[in-house]
Amino acid sequence: MRILPIIGFLLILSSCKQEEKQLTAQQIIDKTIENAGGEKYDAATIKFTFRDTKYGSYRKKGNFELTRTITDSLGETNDVLTNFGFERFANGTKLILPDSTASKYANSLNSVHYFVHLPYGLNEAAVNKELLGEAEIDGKKYYEIEVTFAQDGGGTDHEDVYMYWIAQEDFTVDYFAYKFYTGKGGIRFRKAYNPTMVNGLRFVDYENYKVQPWETVDLQTVDELYTAGKLELLSDIKTENVSVEISGNK
């Protein structure tokens, strides 16, 4: 008399487990962003130092301002990127820059903020996400999420391709790789370490590796090259002096 109820319970339990494993790329990214701070990003003022240069970001109600302050023997240079464009100031005076130069400065400024704020930004309208499979690195299981960018809104580097290894247990970005085509092109692989929560937002440092040769390498297999010890360590990327303030009204 109790066999059918037990079978039914087991079927329901099995179904629940399958649903847990069948998360979409979007659901995985949503959980990862939420785990790293979620909606707090949209109301945060973040300041940090990267390679002895000061950076800041401000977001509120869809508006943003990304800044960089460079101090040298010539004085102080301030870069500002907002919803409306890029501006550079030298010792308080606005500079008139050619479009190509302004674009180069804007891209380099945005790139630093993009990596520091990850996984925030992975839900931008121009971002395309696809769950390619699963992997295991150092005994830990990961989702493999490929990210590409639409040409419209994807920036000047919209042809770049990213691969994120997101932990299945706690939804953290522990590794990612990207293939880029500017300059001579290449592939970089980054291992996150030193995770730190600052006022509810998650920050990490990175070991930065080079893939060589890179032209024929499938981005999805770079973790295997890392595990096999076939990647060259290029640099240690540290985000220092991090401070976060969260606005009361988003």
N, C-alpha and C positions, 0 to 999 in steps of 0.2 A: 504493500500500500504506500510505502514511502519512497519507492524507487523513482516514480515519475517526478515528484517534487524535487528530489535530489538532482536528477538529470536536468530538470529545468533550471535549477540554480547554477549548475555547472555551465550550462549553455550561456546563461546571462553573464556569468563571470568571465567566460571565454570571450564573449562579445565585447565586454568592457575592456578587456586587455587588448583586443584587436583595435578598438577605437583609440586607445591610448597610443598605440604604435602608428596609427594612420593619420597623424597630424599633418596638416598641409604646411608648405613653406611659409605661408602667411601667418599661420597660427604659431609656428615655431619662432618666427621673428617677433611677433607680438609678445610672446611670453618672455623672450630674451630682453626686449626693451623694457618691459614691465619690471623684470628682475633687476635691471640696472638703474632704475629710477623712474621709469614711466613718465607720467604727466609732469613730474617735477622739472624735467628738461625744458618744458615749454614756458616755464616761469622762472628760469634760473639765470643768475648772473655768475659766471664762472671766470676765475682768474687763475693763471698758472704761468710757470716759467719753463721754456723749452730751449735748450742750448743757449742759455744766458740771455734769451730774448723774452720779454714779457708779452703775454697774450691775454685777451679778455673776450668774453662773449656775453651778449645780453639778448634775451628773448622775452617777448610778451605779446599776447594776442596776435600771433602770426608774424609779428615784426621781429627782425633780428639785426644785430650789429656785431660784427667780428672785428677785433682790433689786434694790432701788433705794434709794439714800441721798441725801436732799435736805438740804442745809445752808443755813440762812438766819439772819436776825436772831433768830428764835425758838428756834434750836437745831438739832437733828438729827432728821429724820423718816426712819424705816426702813420700807419696804414689803417684805413677804415673801409670795411665792406658791409653794405646794407642791402635791403630789398631794392634800393634805387640805384646801386652801382658802387664803384670803387673810387676812393680818393686817397691821395698821399699828401702829407704835410711835412715840411722840413722846418724845424724850429718855429712852428706855428704858422708858417706860410704855405698856402695851398699850391701845389705844383701842377702845371699843365703838362700832361703826359700823352704821348701817342697811344692810340687804342691798343696796339700790340704790346706795348710796355705795361700799360695798366692791366691788361688781361693776364700777363705773365705774373705780375705782383699779386693780383687777385687770386689766381689759381694756387700760388704757393701759400698764401695766407689761408685760403679755404681748406687746403690739403692738411695743414697742421691741425686745424680745428676738427676736421672730419675724423682723423684717426684718434685724437684725444677723446672725442665725444662718442665714439662707437660704443654700443650699437645704435645710438640715436642717429637718425638720418637714413636708416634702412627702410623706412616707410615713406620716403619722399615719392612724389608722383612719378618721377622719371625712372624709379628703380624697379627692375624686373627680377623676381625671385623664383627659383626652381629648386625643389628638393631632388637631388640626384641620387642619393643613397645614404648609406651609413658606413662608419669606419670605427676602428678601435686604435687608440694611440695610448701607449703606456698603460694598457689594461683598462682604459676608460672609453666608454662608448659615445659616439658623436653622430649628429646629423650633418650631412654635407649639403650646404646650401650654396648654389651658384647665383651670383648677382651680376646682372648686366644693366646697361643704361639706355634709355630711349634717346634718340638724337635730339628730340625736342625737350629741352630742359635738362639734358644730361651733361651739359658743359662741354668744354673743348676736348676733354678726355673721355668722351662717352663710349669710345671703342674699348676702353679698359674692361677687363673681366676679373671678378673677385670670386674666391671660394672661401666660405666660412665653415669652420668646424665648431659646431655648437653642442655643448655637453647635454646629453639626453637626461641626465639626472637633475641638474640644477640650472640649465639654460643659461650658460655663460659662454662667451666667445673666447675660447682658450687658444685657438690658432686661426690664422687666416693667411691666404696667399692672394697675390694679384699679378696679372699680366698687363704690362703697359707698353705703349708703342711710341712715346715721345723720346726724342734723342735716338739712341741706338736700341731702345726697347729693353725688355728683360722681365724676369719674374722675381718677386720677393716673397719670402715666407716669414711670418712673424709668430713668435711664441709669447703669449701673455704671461706675465708673472707679477708678483707683488700687488695683488688686488687690494684696493683700499676704498672704503665707503666714506665719502665726505658729504655731510649733511644730506644723506639719502641718495647720492649719486655715486656710481661705481667707476673707478679709474684703475688703469693698469699700466705697467711698463712692458717693454717688448725686447726680446732678442730678435734682431733683424738679420735674416739669412739671404744669401744670393744663390740662385739656381743657374748653373753654367755647365754645358750649353743649355739654352732655354727654348730655342725656336721650335723644337719638336716635342716638348714636354707637355703632357696633359696635366692641366692645373689640378685635377682631381687626385692625381697620384703624387703630388709634391709631399704630402705627409709621409708617404712610404720612403721617399728619398731622405727626409729628415730622420725617420726612425733608423734608416740604414747608415746614418752618419755621412751622407753624401752631399750635404749643403755646407756652404762657406759662411761662417759668421762674419757679418760686415760691421755691425755696430750694436750698441746698447742704447735703446731709446727710452729716456726717462722723462716723465712729467713731474715737475717739482713745484713746491710752494703753492699747492692747489687750495683754493678757497671757493666756497659756494654759498650764495645767498638766494633764497627762494622767495619770490614775491607772493604776497598774500592774495592778490587778484590776478588771475591769468588773463 
